[in-house]
Amino acid sequence: MRTVVVTLISVGLLAAGSGLSAEVPGGARLKDIAALQGPSATPALGYGLVVGLNKTGDRKQTIFSAQTLASMLERFGVAVSPNAMKVENIAAVVVTAEIGPYMQNGGRIDVVASSIGDARSLQGGTLLPTPLRGPDGAVVALAQGPLSIGGFGAGGGGNSVAVNHLTVGRVPRGALVQAFHPATLAGLESLNLALYEPDFASAARVAAAINMELGADAAHAVDAGQVRVQVPVAYKSNLAELIARIEPLSVNIDAVARVVINERTGTVVMGGDVRIGSAAVAHGNLSVRISTRLDVSQPGPLAQGQTTVVPQTRLDVEEGDNKLIALDAGTTLADVVKALNGLGATPRDIIAIMQALKAAGALRAELIIL
């Protein structure tokens, strides 16, 4: 009998204060479930050229890469017409990056280079110095360096093999931040924390944990996704210390019971709070096998006939033993998994069973299909 392994996700139910450490079962650090509203990352974009490819770069169908190379050579005193170039070791790319709100000038960030021409691979290429511009058009960083694509490609004799995506590469710490103005926290009277997963119970518990750390009425839940923290007088001039004090607080968050199904991969993930109402599940396999055997009909030596192929078709139908499993109201996830394993259900079977339970109104959880 095949055993189905289901991933369990458990969430806590009790609020936690400053006296509880991050190791409390079911607890999560405040910095992992919420972010400070206001300052946000800045996207940066640039157009560049990758060189050093092994004849896997842009070809004649992409003309702007040759124009870019000709323009660059002209700056070095080499005048070459783009139409006279026949190179396959360059590729035009779009370079993207994200600059954090507190990144300082001189800091380094990762960049991603994506081919925009007909290059077959960026393997072994080097990104030439590329200015990255922010939303306002100003240059905020300069990117360059060797690309890492996390794969490889090879071919010969009309055959080829490729591992991973070869037309997108990454340059770790490949961009130097320049002329960037980081966000400031000075002068704020209150801080707003945005929950990654909005929930009224979780917001109330976050506020309770902060109040136990800073004192009563220091924080309150504005709605399901926002908690407002009043800045104490002692931290008016140093908000960084206040944020550093509340970020490690342990909070037992709440969440909606969910069952996530990925039909493409046959993956089923069920939260620990999933409950099943009164229901009965029947599972049976109907197997239909059709096989065809080709026989040859050979006439006798003196018969005036022709040799023909006669198909012999056989149809077999097998139906597995049906089993009926009754589930009582309030059945836990462990009981459901045990019952489904008892039925010999595969992940594909579990997907169909969960959808049927939801349609019957017996599944006490949100059903999400990816």
Residue, then its C-alpha position, 0 to 999 in steps of 0.5 A: m500500500r502506498t503511503v501519502v506524506v502530507t506537509l503540516i504547517s502549524v500555527g500557535l494560538l496564544a499571544a506572547g510578550s517580551g518574556l518569551s524568547a524566539e524559541v517558544p513553540g509556535g512563535a515567530r519573530l516580529k521581523d519575520i511576520a511584519a515590515l515597517q511601512g513607508p521606506s521601500a526598496t527602489p527598482a533599478l534598470g539598465y541596458g548593457l552588453v555581455v562579452g566573452l561568449n563562446k559563439t552563443g551570443d546575438r546573431k544577425q537578427t539582433i542589430f542593436s547589440a552590434q550597434t552598441l558595440a560599435s558605439m563603445l569602440e568609437r569612444f576608444g577611437v576605433a571606427v567600425s560600421p555595425n553592418a561590417m561586424k560579424v561577431e557572435n560572442i556578445a549579447a545585449v541584456v537588460v540589467t535589473a536590481e533592487i536597492g534597499p531603503y537603507m542602502q548607503n553609497g558604496g554598498r554592493i547589491d546583486v544584479v540580474a542580466s537577461s538577454i533581449g536578443d537571440a543569444r543562445s546562452l550567456q554562459g561564461g560571459t562578462l557584463l561590461p560596466t552598465p549604469l542602472r537608473g532609478p524610477d526618476g531616470a537618475v543613475v543610482a548604481l553601476a553594475q559589472g562582473p562575470l555572470s553566474i547562470g547556475g547551469f551549462g549547455a553543450g552541443g555538437g553534431g546537431n545534438s545539444v543539451a542544456v541544464n537550467h535557463l541559459t539566457v539569464g545570469r546573475v552577478p552576485r554583489g555586482a553593482l556599486v551603489q552611487a548617489f542614492h539617498p537612503a530613507t530616514l526615520a528622523g522626526l516620526e511620531s509613530l511607526n506603522l507595521a504592515l503584516y505580511e499575512p493580514d489577520f485581525a487576531s495576529a494584529a491584536r497579538v502583535a500589539a499585545a506583545i509590543n505593549m508587554e515590552l514597551g508598556a500599556d497603550a504603546a501599540h494598537a491594531v489599526d486593522a487586520g494588516q496594520v499595527r501602529v506603535q507610538v514612539p516613546v519619548a526616550y526613543k524620539s532621537n533614536l528610532a533605530e534602537l526602538i525598532a531593534r528592540i521590538e523586531p526580535l519579539s516572539v508572537n504566536i500568529d494566527a492564520v486561516a486554515r488552508v489546503v493548498i493543491n498543486e495539480r501539476t505536481g500532485t502536491v498537497v499541503m494542509g495546515g495544522d488547523v484544518r478540520i473536517g465535518s461529518a462526511a463519508v469518503a469512498h475510494g475505488n479504482l476502475s481500471v480498463r485495459i484494452s490490448t490488441r494482438l495482430d495475427v496473420s491469416q495465411p491462406g492454404p497453398l492452393a487457395q486463391g486468397q491473400t495474406t491479411v492481418v487480423p487484429q484480435t482485441r481484448l477488453d479487461v475491466e477491473e474494479g478495485d474493492n470499494k471502501l467507505i471511511a466515515l469521518d466524524a465532525g471535528t476530525t483532525l488532520a492526522d485522522v484525515v491523513k490516516a484515513l486516506n492512507g488506509l484507502g491507499a490514496t495517492p496524492r492525485d486521489i487526495i486532490a480529488i477527495m479534498q475538492a469533493l469534501k469542499a464541494a460537500g461543505a465538509l472541509r473547514a478550510e480555504l481550498i487554494i489550487l495553484 
